[in-house]
């Protein structure tokens, strides 16, 4: 994985019509969550899609609140999103041959903003463009 692709998805939207995107970009700032820290300490592997990842061994109340607030905003604006249960993780390996996830040192991630990105699939993998940033409260 390229360093510029590392992220933790809050909600996957897919293709969003421009008119809905404009409303979302304008109104999403209503989310008021304070900055928080994540402790990424749980390595894992999903054999069905050959993904190696790093996630959380314990739930994060602030992260769950941010995800729910975002989903609420999306729902109020009738913007379709993947509403499966949120499994917080950072993808580290794609097209992995698998095996057991090894133990690792925890990674502390200070979360002080969230962003909306557009994904552009290319031969060397997805490239992301940040469309908007929203800072979290102090």
C-alpha positions as CSV (number, residue, x, y, z in Angstrom):
1,X,0.0,0.0,0.0
2,X,1.2,3.5,-0.8
3,X,1.3,5.8,2.2
4,X,-1.0,8.3,0.5
5,X,-3.8,5.6,0.4
6,X,-3.8,4.7,4.1
7,X,-7.2,5.7,5.6
8,X,-10.0,4.5,7.8
9,X,-13.3,4.6,6.0
10,X,-16.2,6.1,8.0
11,X,-18.8,5.5,5.4
12,X,-18.6,4.4,1.8
13,X,-20.8,6.4,-0.6
14,X,-20.0,5.2,-4.1
15,X,-21.1,7.6,-6.9
16,X,-22.9,10.7,-5.6
17,X,-24.8,13.0,-7.9
18,X,-23.3,16.5,-8.0
19,X,-26.4,18.2,-6.5
20,X,-26.4,15.9,-3.5
21,X,-22.6,16.3,-3.1
22,X,-23.0,20.1,-3.0
23,X,-25.6,19.8,-0.2
24,X,-23.4,17.3,1.7
25,X,-20.3,19.5,1.4
26,X,-22.2,22.5,2.7
27,X,-24.1,20.8,5.6
28,X,-21.8,18.2,7.0
29,X,-20.0,20.7,9.2
30,X,-23.0,20.3,11.6
31,X,-21.1,17.2,13.0
32,X,-19.6,18.3,16.4
33,X,-17.3,15.6,17.7
34,X,-14.2,16.3,19.7
35,X,-10.7,15.2,18.7
36,X,-9.8,11.7,19.8
37,X,-7.1,9.1,19.6
38,X,-7.4,5.6,18.1
39,X,-5.3,2.7,19.2
40,X,-4.8,0.4,16.2
41,X,-3.7,-2.8,17.8
42,X,-5.6,-5.6,16.1
43,X,-4.1,-7.1,12.9
44,X,-6.3,-9.2,10.8
45,X,-6.8,-10.8,7.4
46,X,-9.9,-11.3,5.3
47,X,-9.5,-14.3,3.0
48,X,-12.5,-13.5,0.8
49,X,-10.9,-10.4,-0.6
50,X,-7.2,-11.0,0.3
51,X,-6.9,-7.9,2.5
52,X,-4.5,-7.6,5.4
53,X,-5.6,-4.9,7.9
54,X,-5.0,-3.2,11.2
55,X,-8.0,-2.4,13.4
56,X,-9.1,-1.8,17.0
57,X,-9.3,-4.5,19.6
58,X,-11.6,-2.3,21.7
59,X,-14.4,-0.1,20.5
60,X,-13.9,3.6,20.3
61,X,-16.9,5.6,21.5
62,X,-15.8,8.8,19.8
63,X,-15.2,7.0,16.5
64,X,-18.6,5.3,16.7
65,X,-20.2,8.6,17.5
66,X,-18.5,10.2,14.4
67,X,-19.7,7.3,12.2
68,X,-23.2,7.5,13.5
69,X,-23.4,11.3,13.1
70,X,-22.1,11.1,9.6
71,X,-24.6,8.3,8.7
72,X,-27.4,10.4,10.2
73,X,-26.4,13.4,8.0
74,X,-26.3,11.2,5.0
75,X,-29.7,9.7,5.7
76,X,-31.3,13.1,6.3
77,X,-30.1,14.1,2.8
78,X,-31.2,10.8,1.2
79,X,-27.6,10.1,0.1
80,X,-27.1,6.3,-0.3
81,X,-24.2,4.7,1.6
82,X,-23.1,1.3,2.6
83,X,-25.0,0.7,5.8
84,X,-23.4,-2.6,6.9
85,X,-22.0,-2.5,10.4
86,X,-18.9,-0.4,10.6
87,X,-15.7,-2.4,11.0
88,X,-12.9,0.2,11.7
89,X,-9.7,-0.8,10.0
90,X,-6.8,0.5,7.9
91,X,-6.0,-1.7,4.9
92,X,-2.3,-2.5,4.8
93,X,-2.1,-5.2,2.2
94,X,-4.2,-5.9,-1.0
95,X,-4.0,-9.1,-3.0
96,X,-2.3,-10.8,-0.1
97,X,-1.7,-14.6,-0.2
98,X,-2.9,-14.7,3.4
99,X,-1.8,-16.6,6.3
100,X,-2.1,-15.7,10.0
101,X,-2.1,-12.1,11.0
102,X,1.1,-11.4,13.0
103,X,1.2,-9.5,16.2
104,X,2.4,-5.9,16.0
105,X,3.1,-2.9,18.0
106,X,0.0,-0.7,18.5
107,X,-0.3,2.4,16.3
108,X,-1.6,5.5,18.0
109,X,-3.6,7.7,15.6
110,X,-4.6,11.2,16.6
111,X,-7.9,12.0,14.9
112,X,-8.4,15.8,14.5
113,X,-10.3,15.9,11.2
114,X,-12.3,13.8,8.8
115,X,-12.3,14.2,5.0
116,X,-14.4,13.4,1.9
117,X,-12.4,11.8,-0.8
118,X,-13.0,10.9,-4.4
119,X,-11.4,7.6,-5.5
120,X,-9.9,7.3,-8.9
121,X,-9.1,3.6,-9.7
122,X,-5.9,3.3,-11.8
123,X,-3.6,0.4,-12.9
124,X,-1.4,1.0,-9.8
125,X,-4.3,1.1,-7.4
126,X,-6.7,3.8,-6.3
127,X,-5.7,7.4,-6.1
128,X,-7.6,9.7,-3.7
129,X,-8.4,13.4,-4.0
130,X,-9.6,15.2,-0.9
131,X,-12.7,17.1,-1.8
132,X,-13.3,18.7,1.7
133,X,-11.9,18.6,5.2
134,X,-13.8,19.0,8.4
135,X,-11.9,19.7,11.6
136,X,-13.0,18.1,14.8
137,X,-13.6,20.3,17.9
138,X,-10.6,21.1,20.1
